């Protein structure tokens, strides 16, 4: 399963924003059950990207 085009662009944007503030990206994972991309940085979930490309920061 692959992310949607909007989701992929948003995920890259999140990773770029995190690295600009010197946070290392530990994991980027697509949850196949609910189709959201989770981005783990500094051992905590920093962002979730929905299939529509919406970014949910935690």
Buried (B, 14 or more C-beta within 10 A) or exposed (E): EEBBEBBBEBBEBBBEBBEEEEBEBEEBEBEEEEBBBBBBBEEEBBBBBBBEBEBEEE
